[in-house]
Every structure is written in structure tokens, then in C-alpha cells.
Amino acid sequence: MDRYLKPGKGDGVFNMAVQFLTKLGVSLAGSRVLLVRGRKSGEIRSTPVNLLKVGGQRYLVAPRGQTQWVRNLRAAGEGQLQVGRRVETFRFAELADEEKPVILRAYLKKWAWEVGRFFEGVDHQSPDEVLRGIAPGFPVFRITESA
């Protein structure tokens, strides 16, 4: 079964605030607004995400698992990242589970204060085998090109 953690009421308020500020051009620790076409409706959907940079590459991590934005991004094959008026269209490659530990570690090191509770006791200091064990529940996308 695919892992998915439904957001609580407080999460919705927090996400709305981050999305509002990011759309104004205030990026909170790397925040972006992800814009992606809905796989069923065809309408553009938006959600705040944390853009992670590791070794010159950029990544999106889904700390709640198989969310709607993850499913929509896979179906669309591309998305857009917005900060203020700047919007970048991108394509991506989804990482295999064995590639994820280094990215999950970096993500937790940077954003544990915000998303650590979704990792159920795993943190940036957890052994590689623990990170490999949780990897299937956390989709990770490497941004491969800007359009």
C-alpha cells in the first residue's frame, strides 16, 4: 500500500501562509509554489514545496508520501516552480529507492523543523540502512531541465 499522510487543519493554514508569501516573492528557506496540471480535472493545481539543492542538482521531496501533487506531477510529466512573478517550467526524473538516502538525509537536515514529524523518528543522523528502509514511502524528483 502507498504511504500517504493526510494534512491536518494546522497544516492547511501553514501551507496557505507559505504559499501566499512565496507567491509574493518571499521564499521561506527555499520554498516554491509547485504548479502542475491535475491528472483528472486538467486544471492547474498549486501547493507549496521545499526546493532542495544537493551537489548542484535540485530536488523535490514529498514528505507526506503519495500526495495529489506527486500523482499529478507523474501524470503531467512536467511542472512549474514559482517564486513571486518568476515561474520556471521543468521536467524531472523520479529517483529509485536506492538513490534516495543521501537526498532524504539532506532534506531532513535542512527542514526537520518543518517536516520531521512526517518521518516518524527518522532524522538526518539515522543510518543509511534506516533511510533505505523508509525510501519507498517518500517520492523524490530530480529536476532535470528547465523548459
MIRO-654106 format. One record per atom (N, C-alpha, C): x negated, z, y. Coordinates in steps of 0.2 Angstrom, whole numbers, padded with zeros to 4 digits, always signed. Each point is the difference from the previous one (the first is absolute). Example, Ala and Ser with C-alpha at 12.3 -4.5 7.8 and 13.67 -1.06 7.14 Angstrom:
// residues 2
-0066+0039-0028;+0004+0000+0006;-0004+0000+0006;+0002-0004+0005;-0004+0001+0006;+0004+0003+0005;
END
This chain:
// residues 147
-0004+0000-0006;+0004+0000+0006;-0004+0000+0006;+0002-0004+0005;-0004+0000+0007;+0001+0006+0004;-0006+0002+0002;+0000+0006+0005;+0003-0001+0007;+0005+0004+0002;+0002-0001+0007;+0003+0007+0002;-0003+0002+0006;+0002+0006+0003;+0005-0002+0006;+0006+0002+0000;+0004-0001+0005;-0001+0004+0006;+0000-0003+0006;-0002+0004+0006;+0006+0005+0002;-0002+0006+0002;+0005+0005+0003;+0002-0001+0007;+0004+0004+0002;+0003-0001+0007;-0006+0001+0005;-0004+0005-0001;-0006+0001+0005;-0005-0006+0000;-0001-0003-0006;-0004-0006-0001;+0003-0006+0004;+0006-0001+0000;+0004-0005+0004;-0001+0001+0008;+0000+0006+0002;-0001+0001+0007;-0007-0001+0002;-0005+0002-0004;-0007-0001+0001;-0002-0007+0000;+0003-0004-0005;-0001-0007+0000;+0002-0004+0006;+0006+0002+0002;+0003-0003+0006;-0004+0001+0006;-0003+0006+0001;-0004+0002+0006;-0007-0004-0001;-0003+0000-0005;-0006-0004-0001;+0001-0008+0001;+0006-0002-0003;+0001-0007+0002;+0002-0002+0007;+0003+0005+0003;+0002-0001+0007;-0007+0000+0004;-0004+0005-0001;-0007+0000+0004;-0004-0006-0002;+0000-0002-0006;-0005-0006-0002;+0003-0006+0003;+0006-0001+0001;+0003-0006+0003;-0001+0000+0007;-0001+0006+0003;-0002+0000+0007;-0008-0001+0001;-0003+0000-0005;-0008-0001+0000;-0004+0006-0001;+0003+0005-0002;-0003+0006-0001;-0001+0001-0008;-0006-0002-0002;-0001+0001-0007;-0003+0007-0002;+0004+0003-0004;-0002+0007-0002;-0004+0000-0007;-0007+0001+0001;-0005+0000-0005;+0001-0007-0004;+0001-0005+0003;+0000-0007-0004;+0007-0002-0002;+0005+0003+0003;+0007-0002-0002;+0001-0007+0002;+0004-0004-0003;+0003-0006+0001;+0007+0000-0002;+0004-0005+0003;+0007-0001-0003;-0001-0006-0004;+0002+0001-0006;+0000-0006-0005;+0007-0003+0001;+0000-0007+0001;+0006-0004+0000;-0001-0005-0006;+0006+0000-0004;+0000-0004-0006;+0007-0002-0001;+0001-0006-0003;+0007-0003-0001;+0003+0003-0006;+0006+0003+0000;+0003+0003-0005;+0001-0005-0006;-0001+0002-0006;+0000-0004-0006;+0008-0002-0001;+0004+0004+0002;+0007-0002-0002;+0004-0002+0006;-0001+0003+0006;+0004-0002+0006;-0003-0006+0004;-0007+0000-0001;-0004-0005+0004;-0001+0002+0007;+0002+0006+0002;-0001+0003+0007;-0006+0003+0000;-0003+0000+0006;-0007+0003+0001;+0001+0008+0000;-0003+0003-0004;+0000+0008+0000;-0007+0003+0003;+0001+0005+0002;-0006+0004+0003;-0001+0007-0002;-0006+0002-0001;-0002+0007-0002;-0007+0001+0003;-0001+0006+0002;-0007+0002+0002;-0004+0001-0007;-0007-0002+0001;-0004+0000-0005;-0007+0002+0003;-0005+0003-0005;-0006+0002+0002;-0005-0006-0002;-0003-0003+0005;-0005-0005-0002;-0007+0003-0001;-0003-0001-0006;-0006+0003-0002;-0005-0005+0000;-0006+0002+0003;-0006-0004+0000;-0005+0003-0005;-0003-0004-0005;-0005+0002-0004;-0005-0006-0002;-0006+0001+0002;-0005-0005-0001;+0001-0006+0003;+0003+0000+0006;+0002-0007+0003;+0006-0003-0002;+0004+0003-0005;+0006-0003-0002;+0006+0005+0002;+0006-0003+0001;+0006+0004+0002;+0005+0000-0006;+0003+0006+0000;+0004+0001-0006;+0007+0004+0003;+0005-0001-0004;+0006+0003+0001;+0001+0004-0007;+0002+0007+0000;+0001+0004-0005;+0007+0002+0000;+0004+0000-0005;+0007+0003+0000;+0000+0007-0004;+0000+0005+0004;-0001+0007-0002;+0007+0002-0004;+0005-0003+0002;+0007+0002-0004;+0001-0005-0006;-0005-0004-0002;+0001-0004-0006;+0004-0007+0002;+0004-0002-0005;+0004-0006+0000;+0005+0000+0005;-0002+0000+0007;+0005+0000+0005;+0003-0007+0001;+0005+0000+0005;+0003-0006+0002;-0005-0005+0003;-0004+0003+0004;-0005-0004+0004;-0005-0003-0005;-0002+0003-0006;-0004-0002-0005;+0003-0006-0003;+0007+0001-0002;+0003-0005-0004;+0001-0007+0004;+0002+0002+0007;+0001-0006+0004;-0007-0004+0002;-0005+0004+0000;-0007-0003+0002;-0002-0005-0006;+0001+0003-0006;-0001-0004-0006;+0004-0007+0000;+0006+0001+0001;+0005-0006+0000;-0002-0005+0005;-0002+0003+0006;-0001-0005+0006;-0007-0003+0000;-0005+0003-0003;-0006-0003-0001;-0004+0001+0007;+0003+0002+0005;-0004+0001+0006;+0004+0005+0004;-0003+0003+0005;+0003+0005+0005;-0003-0001+0007;+0002+0005+0004;-0003+0000+0007;-0001+0007+0002;-0005+0001+0003;-0002+0007+0003;+0000+0000+0007;+0004+0005+0003;+0001+0000+0007;-0003+0007+0003;-0003-0001+0006;-0002+0005+0004;+0002-0002+0007;+0004+0003+0004;+0002-0002+0006;+0003-0007+0000;-0003-0005+0004;+0003-0007+0000;-0004-0004-0005;-0006+0003-0002;-0004-0004-0005;+0003+0000-0007;+0001-0006-0003;+0003-0001-0006;-0005-0005-0004;-0002+0003-0006;-0005-0004-0004;+0004-0002-0007;+0000-0006-0002;+0003-0002-0006;-0006+0000-0005;+0002+0003-0006;-0005+0000-0005;+0002-0001-0007;-0005-0002-0004;+0001-0001-0007;-0004+0006-0004;+0001+0001-0006;-0003+0006-0003;-0001-0002-0008;-0004+0005-0003;-0001+0000-0007;+0002+0007-0002;+0004+0001-0005;+0001+0007-0003;-0005+0002-0004;-0003+0006+0000;-0005+0002-0004;+0002+0002-0007;-0004-0001-0004;+0001+0003-0007;-0002+0007+0000;+0003+0004-0005;+0000+0007+0000;-0008+0002+0000;-0004-0003-0004;-0007+0002+0000;-0004-0001+0006;+0003-0004+0005;-0003-0001+0007;+0002+0005+0005;+0005+0004-0002;+0003+0005+0005;-0003+0006+0002;-0004+0003-0005;-0002+0007+0002;-0004+0001+0006;-0005-0005+0002;-0004+0001+0006;+0005-0001+0006;+0005-0004+0000;+0005-0001+0005;+0004+0006+0001;+0003+0003-0006;+0004+0006+0000;-0004+0006+0003;-0006+0000-0002;-0005+0006+0003;+0000-0001+0007;-0002-0006+0003;-0001-0001+0007;+0007+0001+0004;+0005-0002-0003;+0007+0001+0003;+0002+0008+0000;-0002+0003-0005;+0002+0008+0000;-0005+0003+0005;-0006-0002+0000;-0005+0003+0005;+0003-0001+0007;+0002-0005+0002;+0002-0002+0007;+0007+0003+0001;+0005-0001-0004;+0007+0002+0001;+0003+0005-0004;-0004+0005-0003;+0003+0005-0004;+0005+0004+0004;-0002+0001+0006;+0005+0005+0004;+0007-0003+0001;+0000-0007-0001;+0007-0003+0001;+0003-0001-0007;-0004-0003-0005;+0003-0002-0006;-0002+0004-0007;-0004+0005+0001;-0003+0003-0005;+0005+0003-0005;+0006+0002+0003;+0005+0003-0005;+0003-0005-0005;-0001-0007+0002;+0003-0005-0005;-0005-0001-0006;-0006+0003+0000;-0005-0001-0005;+0000+0006-0005;+0004+0005+0001;+0001+0005-0005;-0006+0004-0002;-0004+0002+0004;-0006+0004-0001;-0006-0003-0001;+0000-0007+0001;-0006-0004-0001;-0002-0001+0008;-0007+0001+0001;-0003-0001+0006;-0006-0004+0000;-0003-0001+0006;-0006-0005+0000;-0006+0003-0004;+0000+0006-0002;-0005+0003-0004;+0001+0000-0007;+0006-0003-0002;+0002+0000-0007;-0005-0005-0004;-0001+0002-0006;-0005-0005-0004;+0003-0007-0001;-0004-0004-0001;+0002-0007-0001;+0005-0001-0005;-0001+0003-0006;+0005+0000-0005;+0007+0002+0002;+0000+0005+0004;+0007+0002+0003;+0003-0005+0004;-0004-0003+0004;+0002-0006+0005;+0002-0006-0004;-0003-0001-0006;+0002-0006-0004;+0006+0002-0004;+0001+0006-0001;+0006+0002-0004;+0007-0001+0005;-0001+0001+0006;+0006+0000+0004;+0001-0007+0003;-0006-0004+0000;+0000-0007+0003;+0007-0004-0002;+0002+0000-0006;+0006-0005-0001;+0006+0002+0005;+0001+0006+0002;+0005+0002+0005;-0001-0001+0007;-0005-0003+0002;-0002-0001+0007;-0002-0008+0001;+0005-0004+0002;-0002-0007+0002;-0005+0000+0005;-0005-0005+0000;-0005-0001+0005;-0001-0007+0001;+0000-0002+0006;-0001-0007+0002;-0006-0001+0005;-0004-0005-0002;-0006-0002+0004;+0003-0006+0004;-0001+0001+0007;+0001-0006+0004;-0005-0005-0001;+0002-0006-0002;-0005-0005-0001;-0001-0005+0005;+0005-0001+0004;-0001-0005+0006;+0006+0001+0005;-0002-0002+0006;+0005+0000+0005;+0002-0007+0001;+0006-0001+0001;+0003-0007+0001;+0000-0002+0007;
END
